[in-house]
């Protein structure tokens, strides 16, 4: 048994697993990132579990987390289901390609490059001044030749913002860029185990003109499908242990409900700044991994 070679089953701290799931579920649902960047480091560094067991357990917890949050977001009409399904068509192939890339390129190199991208994205998310209105679409003032085509029109959506107490209507622009970025998100999700939401949320918000809350909700919907596929693969290879999954899932479901409810009531500017700070922390962890400090 792979698990018994590192951490015996009777030495696992179930409260620590539940607490990890709670925090990951809360932040994952509130920011649309799933929670993998939290669960995997805690399970490997703090609890001493093998990396494959940690990733497999994380994927199962993310499915529970994302399903819970996606249900809440969809009921509130925050999720752009059409956009999510469209981006999923490139995210899934990207995840497959990422699995092949892992065999020919050092992950540390990609981690360093991706860390630099995350820092720039985080800086942009936090500081760009024309984001100050929650219902303003980023870059919507830029002329977009194909913004009125059938695809963009079909992806348009609206939702009721509890914080603004108004209906927010938006159009989705730069669809080809979004599809290419989602392909990259799938690659990083498979290769680095950090979740596609790290890429999809900023791209939808900064490039495609999707308001922050709708981007978070749509990313959560996308992660549900992607994580489920990955979890099945890890289950097939025997990396899923019920004694680890149970407390993680319980914590993740509770955290997801809290995070999703809070996200609906929070200001879009606040969510964006929290997300930017989160990106900085993830980038730092990736640089540490590259330097072989951990």
N, C-alpha and C positions, 0 to 999 in steps of 0.2 A: 504494500500500500504506500503510495507516494506521500500521503499526508502523515502517516505514522512515522516516516523516516525523519520528519522535521519536528512537528508539534503533535504530541499524542492527543487523541480525542478527549481524554479526561482532563486535560490541562487547558482546554479552550475556555476562555472567559466569555460566557454567553451574554453577560451584561455589556461587555465591551463591543461585542458584535452587534447587539441591538442598538447601542448608542451610536455606533458608526453608521448603521443603516438609517437611523433617525436624522442625523446631521446631513448625510449624503442625500437622503430623500427630500429634506427641507430645501437645501441649496440647489439640488438638481432640478426640482420642479419649479422653484422660484426663478431660476436662471435659464432653464431649458437645456441643461448640459448632461442630464442623466445621473450624475454622481460618481461616475467611474474615476475621475481624477482624485476623489477623496477616498473611496473604498479601497482601491488597489494599493496605494501607498501604506494605508493603515494596516491592512491584512498582511502585507509582506514585511514592512519595517517594524511595526509595533507588535504584531501577533505571531510573526515568524512563519507564515504560511508560504508554501511554494507559489511562484508567480503564476503558473497555469491554474492552480486552484483558486488563487485570488482573482484572476481575471474571469474565470468561469463563474465564481460566486458573485462577482460584481455584475456580470451580465444578467444573471437571474434577478438580482435585486433591482437592477435598472428596469427590467421588464415590468416588475411589480410597481415600481415607483412611477414609471412613465404611463402605464395603463391607468393608474389612479389619477394622476395629474391630467392626463389627456382627456379622461372622462369629464373632469370638472371643467377644463378649458373648452371642450367641445360643447358642453351644455350651456356655457356662457357665451358661445358663438365667437370665441376668440381665435379658435383654430381655423386656419385657411386650409381645408382638407384638399382642395384641388391643387394648391401650391405644394403641399406636403407630398402628395402622390407623385407630382411631376418631378420634384427634386429627388424623390426616392429612386426614380429610374436611373439616375447616375450615381447616387450614393452607394447602392448595392454593388454595381460593377466595380466601383472604386475600392470597396472593401475586399473584393476578390483579387483585384490587382495588387492591393497592399500586401496580401498574403504572399504573393509571388515575389514582390520587391524585398520583403523581409529576408528572403534567402540569398539575395545578391548584393545588398547594401547594408553598411553598418548603421543600425538604428541611431547610434550616437551622433552621426553626421546630420541625419535628418532632424534629430531632436534639437540640435544647435540652430539650424536654419529656421526651423519652425518656431523656436523660442524667440528669435528676432522678429518674425512676423507677428507673433502674439503681442510682443511689447509695443510695436507700432500700432497694432489694432487697438490695444488697451488705451494707449495715449489718445488715439482718435476718439474712442468711445467716451472718454472722460472729459476732454477739453474742447471739442468742436462746438462753437457757440451757437450755430444755427440749429442745434438740437434742443434749445431751451424750452420749446413748446412740445408737450407730450403728443399732441395730435399733428405735429408737423412731419411731413415725409422727408427724410434725408435726400438731398439732391433732387427733390421734385421740381425745383426751379430750373433745372437744366433741361434744355430741349432734348427730347428723345424721339427720333424719327419713327420708331416702330412701337411707340407707346400706345397707339390707338389701334393696333392690329387685333385680330380676333383672339389670339392667345392672351395678350395682356388684358383685354376686356373681360375675358372669361375668368381671369384670376382676381379681378377686383373684388373687394369684400368690405364689410363694415362690422362694427361691434359696438356695444355699449360700454363706455369707460366709467367705472364706478367712481373713480377719483375725480374725473372731470365733470361727471354727471351730464354726459352728452354722448351722442352717437358719433363715432369716428369712422369716416369713409376713406378708403385709400385705393390707389392703383398700384399694381406690381409692374416694375420696369426692369430693364437690363436682364431679361430672362436668360439669354445665352450665357452671360457671365455667371448668373446664379447656378445654372446647370453645371458649368465647368468647375465652379467652386465646390459644389456638392460632390462631384467626383473626387476632388482633392480631399474633402472631408471624409469620404469613405476610406480613402487610402490611409489617412492619418489615424482613423479610428481602428483599423485593422493592424496597422504597423506599430503604433505607439500606445494603443489601448487607452486613449484619453477621451474618446467619444466624439462623434461628429458635430455635436452641438457647439463645441468650441469654435468651429468654423461657420456652421450654418447660421447661427444667431447674428453674428456681426455682418455677414454677407447679406442676409435678408434685410437687416436694418440699415446698414450703411450704403449698400449698392442698389438693392431692389426696391427700396422705398417702403418697406413694411414697418409699421409702428412697433416699438419695442415689445409691448405686451403680446401682440399678434405673432411676432417673430419667435418669442419664447414658447408660446402655445404650439405653434406649428412645428418648431424644432422638437418639442416633446413628443408630438405625434410621429415624427419621422424616426426618432430614437426607438420608439416602441417596436417598430417593424425590424429595424436593423439589429437591435440587441437580441430580439427573439431568435433571429437566424443564427447569430453567433453563439447564443446559449445552447442551442441544439447541438452545435458542433462540439462544444466542450463537454456536453453530457455524453455524447457518443464516445468520446475519448476517456471517459471515466473521471473527469475532474470536478464533478458536482457532488457535494456531500450534504445530505439533508440537515445534519446537525449544525452546519455552518449557515446554510441557506435560511432555515426557519427564523432565527432571531434577526438576521439581516433583513429579510422580507417584511417581518412585522414592523421593525423600526422604519424601514423605507416607506411603507404604506402610510404610517402615521405622519411621518415627516412630509410626505408628498401632499397630503391633504392640507397640512398647515401652510406649506410653501405656496401651493396653488391659490389658496384663499387669500394669503397675504399679497401675492403678486397682483391679484385683481384690484386690490384696494390701494396699492402703492402708486406713487408717481412714476411715470415712465422715465423721467430724468434720474430718479433715485435708482431704479433698476439698472439703468445703463451704467451708472457710476459703480454700482456694486459689481456688475458684470466685468467692467474694465479692471477693477481691483483684483477680481478673481483671475482674470487672464494674466495679470502680472505675477501672481503667485504660481500659477501653472507654468509660466515661462521660467520662473526661478527654479522650480523643481526639475524642469527639463535641462537647464544648464547644469544643475548639480549632478543629474544622471550622466550627462555628457562628460563631466569632469571626473566621473567614477568616485565621487565622494560618498555616494550611497550605493 
